[in-house]
């Protein structure tokens, strides 16, 4: 998995590439733990995310909960496969997916 961060106009964008699963979820969790405390808004770009497991969903939900206290988190560029996982799990009803 590859994770990149960039800040544009005061909004942090985190791009996740590859597979977000039990082996890689702790890495994304660590990125969130380090980056989110100082941020008001987050864009999570999943254009190159191939797969997300329940472990990855927990990490995404944790970031969502942290950002709800601020200006929120938006998920963008999800593939059809990832969108289907969000739909099946009910995450599409909880998360701001654009």
N, CA, C and O atoms as a GROMACS GRO file, in nm:
protein
  392
    1UNK      N    1   0.084  -0.117   0.000
    1UNK     CA    2   0.000   0.000   0.000
    1UNK      C    3   0.089   0.124   0.000
    1UNK      O    4   0.195   0.126   0.063
    2UNK      N    5   0.045   0.226  -0.071
    2UNK     CA    6   0.116   0.352  -0.077
    2UNK      C    7   0.022   0.463  -0.030
    2UNK      O    8  -0.094   0.469  -0.072
    3UNK      N    9   0.070   0.550   0.058
    3UNK     CA   10  -0.009   0.659   0.112
    3UNK      C   11   0.065   0.789   0.087
    3UNK      O   12   0.184   0.801   0.119
    4UNK      N   13  -0.004   0.887   0.028
    4UNK     CA   14   0.056   1.019   0.009
    4UNK      C   15  -0.036   1.124   0.069
    4UNK      O   16  -0.158   1.108   0.074
    5UNK      N   17   0.025   1.233   0.114
    5UNK     CA   18  -0.049   1.344   0.173
    5UNK      C   19  -0.013   1.472   0.101
    5UNK      O   20   0.102   1.493   0.064
    6UNK      N   21  -0.114   1.558   0.082
    6UNK     CA   22  -0.086   1.691   0.031
    6UNK      C   23  -0.192   1.785   0.085
    6UNK      O   24  -0.307   1.746   0.106
    7UNK      N   25  -0.151   1.909   0.108
    7UNK     CA   26  -0.243   2.009   0.162
    7UNK      C   27  -0.259   2.119   0.060
    7UNK      O   28  -0.161   2.181   0.017
    8UNK      N   29  -0.384   2.144   0.020
    8UNK     CA   30  -0.414   2.249  -0.077
    8UNK      C   31  -0.525   2.336  -0.020
    8UNK      O   32  -0.631   2.285   0.019
    9UNK      N   33  -0.501   2.464  -0.016
    9UNK     CA   34  -0.600   2.560   0.036
    9UNK      C   35  -0.651   2.520   0.174
    9UNK      O   36  -0.770   2.533   0.201
   10UNK      N   37  -0.563   2.473   0.259
   10UNK     CA   38  -0.599   2.440   0.396
   10UNK      C   39  -0.670   2.307   0.415
   10UNK      O   40  -0.713   2.276   0.526
   11UNK      N   41  -0.685   2.228   0.308
   11UNK     CA   42  -0.752   2.099   0.318
   11UNK      C   43  -0.652   1.987   0.292
   11UNK      O   44  -0.583   1.986   0.190
   12UNK      N   45  -0.643   1.895   0.386
   12UNK     CA   46  -0.553   1.782   0.372
   12UNK      C   47  -0.617   1.675   0.285
   12UNK      O   48  -0.731   1.635   0.309
   13UNK      N   49  -0.543   1.629   0.184
   13UNK     CA   50  -0.586   1.517   0.102
   13UNK      C   51  -0.490   1.402   0.127
   13UNK      O   52  -0.368   1.416   0.116
   14UNK      N   53  -0.548   1.287   0.160
   14UNK     CA   54  -0.470   1.165   0.177
   14UNK      C   55  -0.513   1.069   0.068
   14UNK      O   56  -0.631   1.036   0.056
   15UNK      N   57  -0.415   1.023  -0.012
   15UNK     CA   58  -0.440   0.930  -0.121
   15UNK      C   59  -0.390   0.792  -0.080
   15UNK      O   60  -0.277   0.777  -0.032
   16UNK      N   61  -0.476   0.692  -0.099
   16UNK     CA   62  -0.443   0.556  -0.061
   16UNK      C   63  -0.442   0.470  -0.187
   16UNK      O   64  -0.537   0.472  -0.266
   17UNK      N   65  -0.334   0.396  -0.205
   17UNK     CA   66  -0.316   0.315  -0.325
   17UNK      C   67  -0.286   0.170  -0.286
   17UNK      O   68  -0.206   0.146  -0.196
   18UNK      N   69  -0.349   0.076  -0.353
   18UNK     CA   70  -0.321  -0.066  -0.328
   18UNK      C   71  -0.434  -0.132  -0.253
   18UNK      O   72  -0.551  -0.113  -0.284
   19UNK      N   73  -0.398  -0.212  -0.152
   19UNK     CA   74  -0.495  -0.288  -0.072
   19UNK      C   75  -0.493  -0.237   0.071
   19UNK      O   76  -0.388  -0.223   0.133
   20UNK      N   77  -0.611  -0.209   0.123
   20UNK     CA   78  -0.626  -0.168   0.263
   20UNK      C   79  -0.687  -0.286   0.337
   20UNK      O   80  -0.808  -0.307   0.333
   21UNK      N   81  -0.602  -0.362   0.404
   21UNK     CA   82  -0.646  -0.484   0.470
   21UNK      C   83  -0.582  -0.496   0.607
   21UNK      O   84  -0.525  -0.400   0.658
   22UNK      N   85  -0.591  -0.613   0.665
   22UNK     CA   86  -0.538  -0.635   0.800
   22UNK      C   87  -0.390  -0.600   0.811
   22UNK      O   88  -0.346  -0.548   0.913
   23UNK      N   89  -0.315  -0.630   0.707
   23UNK     CA   90  -0.170  -0.604   0.710
   23UNK      C   91  -0.137  -0.456   0.694
   23UNK      O   92  -0.037  -0.410   0.749
   24UNK      N   93  -0.219  -0.382   0.619
   24UNK     CA   94  -0.184  -0.243   0.588
   24UNK      C   95  -0.265  -0.139   0.666
   24UNK      O   96  -0.227  -0.022   0.670
   25UNK      N   97  -0.377  -0.179   0.726
   25UNK     CA   98  -0.461  -0.084   0.800
   25UNK      C   99  -0.386  -0.011   0.911
   25UNK      O  100  -0.409   0.109   0.929
   26UNK      N  101  -0.297  -0.078   0.985
   26UNK     CA  102  -0.225  -0.005   1.090
   26UNK      C  103  -0.140   0.111   1.034
   26UNK      O  104  -0.123   0.212   1.102
   27UNK      N  105  -0.089   0.096   0.914
   27UNK     CA  106  -0.011   0.204   0.852
   27UNK      C  107  -0.098   0.326   0.826
   27UNK      O  108  -0.057   0.439   0.855
   28UNK      N  109  -0.217   0.306   0.772
   28UNK     CA  110  -0.308   0.418   0.748
   28UNK      C  111  -0.355   0.478   0.881
   28UNK      O  112  -0.367   0.600   0.893
   29UNK      N  113  -0.381   0.395   0.979
   29UNK     CA  114  -0.420   0.442   1.111
   29UNK      C  115  -0.314   0.534   1.170
   29UNK      O  116  -0.346   0.637   1.230
   30UNK      N  117  -0.189   0.496   1.153
   30UNK     CA  118  -0.077   0.578   1.203
   30UNK      C  119  -0.071   0.712   1.131
   30UNK      O  120  -0.047   0.815   1.194
   31UNK      N  121  -0.094   0.712   1.000
   31UNK     CA  122  -0.096   0.837   0.923
   31UNK      C  123  -0.208   0.927   0.975
   31UNK      O  124  -0.188   1.046   0.996
   32UNK      N  125  -0.327   0.870   0.996
   32UNK     CA  126  -0.439   0.947   1.050
   32UNK      C  127  -0.406   1.002   1.188
   32UNK      O  128  -0.432   1.119   1.216
   33UNK      N  129  -0.348   0.919   1.275
   33UNK     CA  130  -0.315   0.962   1.411
   33UNK      C  131  -0.219   1.079   1.412
   33UNK      O  132  -0.229   1.168   1.496
   34UNK      N  133  -0.125   1.080   1.318
   34UNK     CA  134  -0.027   1.188   1.311
   34UNK      C  135  -0.083   1.313   1.244
   34UNK      O  136  -0.052   1.424   1.286
   35UNK      N  137  -0.164   1.295   1.140
   35UNK     CA  138  -0.206   1.408   1.058
   35UNK      C  139  -0.334   1.477   1.103
   35UNK      O  140  -0.345   1.599   1.092
   36UNK      N  141  -0.430   1.403   1.154
   36UNK     CA  142  -0.563   1.460   1.176
   36UNK      C  143  -0.576   1.558   1.291
   36UNK      O  144  -0.658   1.649   1.283
   37UNK      N  145  -0.500   1.544   1.399
   37UNK     CA  146  -0.520   1.637   1.510
   37UNK      C  147  -0.509   1.785   1.470
   37UNK      O  148  -0.576   1.870   1.530
   38UNK      N  149  -0.427   1.818   1.374
   38UNK     CA  150  -0.409   1.957   1.336
   38UNK      C  151  -0.491   2.001   1.216
   38UNK      O  152  -0.474   2.112   1.166
   39UNK      N  153  -0.582   1.915   1.170
   39UNK     CA  154  -0.658   1.944   1.047
   39UNK      C  155  -0.805   1.967   1.077
   39UNK      O  156  -0.862   1.908   1.169
   40UNK      N  157  -0.866   2.055   0.996
   40UNK     CA  158  -1.010   2.081   1.009
   40UNK      C  159  -1.092   2.004   0.907
   40UNK      O  160  -1.208   1.972   0.932
   41UNK      N  161  -1.032   1.974   0.791
   41UNK     CA  162  -1.103   1.903   0.683
   41UNK      C  163  -1.011   1.797   0.624
   41UNK      O  164  -0.889   1.813   0.622
   42UNK      N  165  -1.072   1.689   0.577
   42UNK     CA  166  -0.995   1.581   0.516
   42UNK      C  167  -1.066   1.532   0.391
   42UNK      O  168  -1.187   1.511   0.390
   43UNK      N  169  -0.988   1.514   0.287
   43UNK     CA  170  -1.034   1.445   0.167
   43UNK      C  171  -0.955   1.316   0.159
   43UNK      O  172  -0.832   1.316   0.162
   44UNK      N  173  -1.027   1.206   0.149
   44UNK     CA  174  -0.965   1.074   0.135
   44UNK      C  175  -0.986   1.029  -0.008
   44UNK      O  176  -1.097   0.995  -0.048
   45UNK      N  177  -0.878   1.030  -0.086
   45UNK     CA  178  -0.883   0.997  -0.228
   45UNK      C  179  -0.850   0.849  -0.245
   45UNK      O  180  -0.739   0.804  -0.215
   46UNK      N  181  -0.949   0.773  -0.293
   46UNK     CA  182  -0.934   0.629  -0.306
   46UNK      C  183  -0.928   0.584  -0.452
   46UNK      O  184  -0.964   0.470  -0.484
   47UNK      N  185  -0.884   0.673  -0.540
   47UNK     CA  186  -0.881   0.642  -0.684
   47UNK      C  187  -0.801   0.516  -0.715
   47UNK      O  188  -0.836   0.441  -0.806
   48UNK      N  189  -0.695   0.492  -0.641
   48UNK     CA  190  -0.609   0.377  -0.670
   48UNK      C  191  -0.617   0.269  -0.563
   48UNK      O  192  -0.529   0.183  -0.552
   49UNK      N  193  -0.724   0.274  -0.482
   49UNK     CA  194  -0.746   0.169  -0.382
   49UNK      C  195  -0.818   0.053  -0.450
   49UNK      O  196  -0.928   0.070  -0.503
   50UNK      N  197  -0.756  -0.066  -0.446
   50UNK     CA  198  -0.811  -0.183  -0.513
   50UNK      C  199  -0.908  -0.262  -0.426
   50UNK      O  200  -1.001  -0.325  -0.476
   51UNK      N  201  -0.884  -0.258  -0.294
   51UNK     CA  202  -0.960  -0.345  -0.204
   51UNK      C  203  -0.957  -0.286  -0.065
   51UNK      O  204  -0.857  -0.227  -0.023
   52UNK      N  205  -1.067  -0.301   0.008
   52UNK     CA  206  -1.071  -0.261   0.149
   52UNK      C  207  -1.138  -0.371   0.229
   52UNK      O  208  -1.247  -0.417   0.194
   53UNK      N  209  -1.073  -0.414   0.337
   53UNK     CA  210  -1.127  -0.519   0.424
   53UNK      C  211  -1.196  -0.455   0.544
   53UNK      O  212  -1.201  -0.333   0.555
   54UNK      N  213  -1.248  -0.538   0.632
   54UNK     CA  214  -1.312  -0.486   0.753
   54UNK      C  215  -1.213  -0.408   0.839
   54UNK      O  216  -1.251  -0.311   0.904
   55UNK      N  217  -1.088  -0.450   0.840
   55UNK     CA  218  -0.986  -0.376   0.916
   55UNK      C  219  -0.968  -0.236   0.858
   55UNK      O  220  -0.953  -0.138   0.932
   56UNK      N  221  -0.967  -0.225   0.726
   56UNK     CA  222  -0.956  -0.096   0.661
   56UNK      C  223  -1.078  -0.010   0.686
   56UNK      O  224  -1.067   0.112   0.706
   57UNK      N  225  -1.196  -0.073   0.684
   57UNK     CA  226  -1.320   0.001   0.712
   57UNK      C  227  -1.318   0.060   0.852
   57UNK      O  228  -1.365   0.172   0.873
   58UNK      N  229  -1.266  -0.014   0.949
   58UNK     CA  230  -1.257   0.036   1.087
   58UNK      C  231  -1.169   0.161   1.093
   58UNK      O  232  -1.202   0.256   1.164
   59UNK      N  233  -1.059   0.159   1.021
   59UNK     CA  234  -0.968   0.274   1.021
   59UNK      C  235  -1.036   0.395   0.957
   59UNK      O  236  -1.025   0.507   1.007
   60UNK      N  237  -1.105   0.373   0.846
   60UNK     CA  238  -1.176   0.482   0.779
   60UNK      C  239  -1.286   0.538   0.869
   60UNK      O  240  -1.303   0.659   0.878
   61UNK      N  241  -1.360   0.450   0.936
   61UNK     CA  242  -1.465   0.495   1.027
   61UNK      C  243  -1.407   0.574   1.144
   61UNK      O  244  -1.466   0.674   1.187
   62UNK      N  245  -1.292   0.532   1.194
   62UNK     CA  246  -1.227   0.606   1.302
   62UNK      C  247  -1.189   0.747   1.260
   62UNK      O  248  -1.206   0.842   1.336
   63UNK      N  249  -1.138   0.761   1.138
   63UNK     CA  250  -1.104   0.894   1.086
   63UNK      C  251  -1.230   0.977   1.069
   63UNK      O  252  -1.231   1.096   1.099
   64UNK      N  253  -1.334   0.915   1.019
   64UNK     CA  254  -1.463   0.984   1.001
   64UNK      C  255  -1.512   1.040   1.135
   64UNK      O  256  -1.555   1.155   1.142
   65UNK      N  257  -1.506   0.959   1.239
   65UNK     CA  258  -1.552   1.003   1.372
   65UNK      C  259  -1.470   1.120   1.423
   65UNK      O  260  -1.525   1.214   1.480
   66UNK      N  261  -1.339   1.116   1.403
   66UNK     CA  262  -1.254   1.227   1.445
   66UNK      C  263  -1.286   1.355   1.369
   66UNK      O  264  -1.291   1.463   1.426
   67UNK      N  265  -1.310   1.341   1.240
   67UNK     CA  266  -1.333   1.459   1.156
   67UNK      C  267  -1.476   1.513   1.169
   67UNK      O  268  -1.500   1.628   1.133
   68UNK      N  269  -1.570   1.434   1.220
   68UNK     CA  270  -1.706   1.482   1.242
   68UNK      C  271  -1.708   1.597   1.342
   68UNK      O  272  -1.795   1.683   1.336
   69UNK      N  273  -1.613   1.598   1.434
   69UNK     CA  274  -1.605   1.702   1.535
   69UNK      C  275  -1.551   1.832   1.476
   69UNK      O  276  -1.552   1.936   1.541
   70UNK      N  277  -1.504   1.824   1.352
   70UNK     CA  278  -1.446   1.940   1.284
   70UNK      C  279  -1.530   1.970   1.160
   70UNK      O  280  -1.653   1.972   1.169
   71UNK      N  281  -1.468   1.993   1.047
   71UNK     CA  282  -1.542   2.024   0.924
   71UNK      C  283  -1.571   1.901   0.838
   71UNK      O  284  -1.628   1.915   0.730
   72UNK      N  285  -1.534   1.784   0.884
   72UNK     CA  286  -1.572   1.662   0.816
   72UNK      C  287  -1.466   1.600   0.727
   72UNK      O  288  -1.357   1.653   0.709
   73UNK      N  289  -1.505   1.485   0.671
   73UNK     CA  290  -1.420   1.407   0.582
   73UNK      C  291  -1.502   1.370   0.460
   73UNK      O  292  -1.618   1.330   0.472
   74UNK      N  293  -1.443   1.383   0.344
   74UNK     CA  294  -1.509   1.345   0.219
   74UNK      C  295  -1.424   1.240   0.150
   74UNK      O  296  -1.302   1.254   0.142
   75UNK      N  297  -1.489   1.136   0.101
   75UNK     CA  298  -1.421   1.032   0.025
   75UNK      C  299  -1.448   1.057  -0.123
   75UNK      O  300  -1.563   1.075  -0.163
   76UNK      N  301  -1.342   1.060  -0.202
   76UNK     CA  302  -1.356   1.086  -0.346
   76UNK      C  303  -1.288   0.978  -0.428
   76UNK      O  304  -1.199   0.907  -0.380
   77UNK      N  305  -1.331   0.966  -0.554
   77UNK     CA  306  -1.268   0.880  -0.655
   77UNK      C  307  -1.265   0.732  -0.620
   77UNK      O  308  -1.170   0.663  -0.655
   78UNK      N  309  -1.366   0.683  -0.551
   78UNK     CA  310  -1.370   0.541  -0.518
   78UNK      C  311  -1.401   0.458  -0.642
   78UNK      O  312  -1.482   0.498  -0.726
   79UNK      N  313  -1.336   0.344  -0.653
   79UNK     CA  314  -1.364   0.252  -0.763
   79UNK      C  315  -1.499   0.186  -0.740
   79UNK      O  316  -1.554   0.192  -0.630
   80UNK      N  317  -1.553   0.122  -0.842
   80UNK     CA  318  -1.680   0.051  -0.830
   80UNK      C  319  -1.670  -0.060  -0.724
   80UNK      O  320  -1.764  -0.081  -0.647
   81UNK      N  321  -1.557  -0.129  -0.719
   81UNK     CA  322  -1.539  -0.237  -0.622
   81UNK      C  323  -1.544  -0.185  -0.479
   81UNK      O  324  -1.608  -0.245  -0.393
   82UNK      N  325  -1.477  -0.073  -0.454
   82UNK     CA  326  -1.475  -0.015  -0.319
   82UNK      C  327  -1.613   0.043  -0.286
   82UNK      O  328  -1.660   0.029  -0.173
   83UNK      N  329  -1.678   0.107  -0.384
   83UNK     CA  330  -1.814   0.158  -0.361
   83UNK      C  331  -1.910   0.046  -0.325
   83UNK      O  332  -1.998   0.064  -0.240
   84UNK      N  333  -1.894  -0.069  -0.390
   84UNK     CA  334  -1.979  -0.183  -0.359
   84UNK      C  335  -1.959  -0.230  -0.216
   84UNK      O  336  -2.056  -0.265  -0.148
   85UNK      N  337  -1.835  -0.231  -0.169
   85UNK     CA  338  -1.807  -0.268  -0.030
   85UNK      C  339  -1.872  -0.168   0.064
   85UNK      O  340  -1.931  -0.207   0.165
   86UNK      N  341  -1.861  -0.038   0.033
   86UNK     CA  342  -1.926   0.064   0.116
   86UNK      C  343  -2.077   0.043   0.119
   86UNK      O  344  -2.140   0.058   0.224
   87UNK      N  345  -2.136   0.009   0.005
   87UNK     CA  346  -2.281  -0.012  -0.002
   87UNK      C  347  -2.323  -0.135   0.079
   87UNK      O  348  -2.418  -0.129   0.156
   88UNK      N  349  -2.253  -0.245   0.061
   88UNK     CA  350  -2.288  -0.371   0.129
   88UNK      C  351  -2.278  -0.356   0.280
   88UNK      O  352  -2.360  -0.411   0.354
   89UNK      N  353  -2.179  -0.283   0.327
   89UNK     CA  354  -2.156  -0.269   0.471
   89UNK      C  355  -2.238  -0.156   0.534
   89UNK      O  356  -2.241  -0.142   0.656
   90UNK      N  357  -2.303  -0.076   0.451
   90UNK     CA  358  -2.380   0.037   0.504
   90UNK      C  359  -2.298   0.163   0.524
   90UNK      O  360  -2.350   0.265   0.569
   91UNK      N  361  -2.170   0.156   0.490
   91UNK     CA  362  -2.084   0.272   0.507
   91UNK      C  363  -2.124   0.387   0.414
   91UNK      O  364  -2.097   0.503   0.444
   92UNK      N  365  -2.187   0.354   0.302
   92UNK     CA  366  -2.228   0.460   0.210
   92UNK      C  367  -2.337   0.548   0.271
   92UNK      O  368  -2.358   0.661   0.227
   93UNK      N  369  -2.407   0.496   0.374
   93UNK     CA  370  -2.506   0.576   0.444
   93UNK      C  371  -2.444   0.664   0.551
   93UNK      O  372  -2.505   0.763   0.593
   94UNK      N  373  -2.325   0.631   0.594
   94UNK     CA  374  -2.258   0.703   0.702
   94UNK      C  375  -2.158   0.806   0.650
   94UNK      O  376  -2.152   0.919   0.699
   95UNK      N  377  -2.081   0.766   0.549
   95UNK     CA  378  -1.972   0.849   0.499
   95UNK      C  379  -2.019   0.946   0.390
   95UNK      O  380  -2.118   0.921   0.321
   96UNK      N  381  -1.946   1.055   0.377
   96UNK     CA  382  -1.970   1.151   0.269
   96UNK      C  383  -1.885   1.106   0.150
   96UNK      O  384  -1.764   1.129   0.145
   97UNK      N  385  -1.951   1.042   0.054
   97UNK     CA  386  -1.880   0.985  -0.060
   97UNK      C  387  -1.920   1.062  -0.184
   97UNK      O  388  -2.038   1.068  -0.219
   98UNK      N  389  -1.821   1.120  -0.252
   98UNK     CA  390  -1.851   1.199  -0.370
   98UNK      C  391  -1.777   1.150  -0.492
   98UNK      O  392  -1.793   1.207  -0.600
   0.00000   0.00000   0.00000
